[in-house]
Amino acid sequence: MRFEERLLLVNGDGEVLRELSVLKAVLESDLEYQLFNSLMINEKDPTHVNDIDVVTPPLAAKIEGVSAGDLLISIRQLHTIAIMDRE
């Protein structure tokens, strides 16, 4: 069994509005080389997300290309903090 971390945007009624794949985001960011070490640590869960926060306007103002509402995620196995565009 293997896991693929997905981030879900859920409304107040429990309806899933959007689903984002962490693995797909890593691959689309040309960071697939990071997966090698991650798979050595835990081959079943290479993109384990420890925490997720929404980027605030003050933080977005400090980082070029980042918008308020983007997602700040901590990926345990990659030893990475990443900002994922909410789109």
Residue pairs with C-beta under 8 A, 6 or more apart in sequence:
1 44
2 43
2 44
2 45
3 44
3 45
3 48
4 21
4 22
4 23
4 47
5 21
5 22
5 23
5 45
5 47
5 48
5 49
5 75
6 19
6 20
6 21
6 22
7 19
7 20
7 22
7 49
7 52
7 71
7 73
7 84
8 16
8 18
8 19
8 20
9 16
9 17
9 18
9 19
9 20
10 16
10 17
11 17
18 86
20 71
20 84
22 47
22 49
22 73
22 75
22 84
23 46
23 47
25 82
25 84
26 32
26 34
26 35
26 47
26 75
26 78
29 82
31 78
34 78
34 80
35 46
35 47
35 78
37 77
37 78
38 46
38 47
38 77
38 78
39 46
41 77
42 48
42 77
45 77
46 77
46 78
47 75
47 77
47 78
48 75
48 76
48 77
49 73
49 74
49 75
49 76
50 74
50 75
50 76
51 73
51 74
52 71
52 72
52 73
52 74
53 71
53 72
53 73
54 68
54 69
54 70
54 71
54 72
55 66
55 67
55 68
55 69
55 70
55 71
55 72
55 83
56 68
57 68
59 66
59 68
59 72
60 66
60 67
60 68
60 70
63 83
66 83
67 85
67 86
69 86
70 83
70 84
70 85
70 86
71 83
71 84
71 85
71 86
72 81
72 82
72 83
73 81
73 82
73 83
73 84
74 80
74 81
75 81
75 82
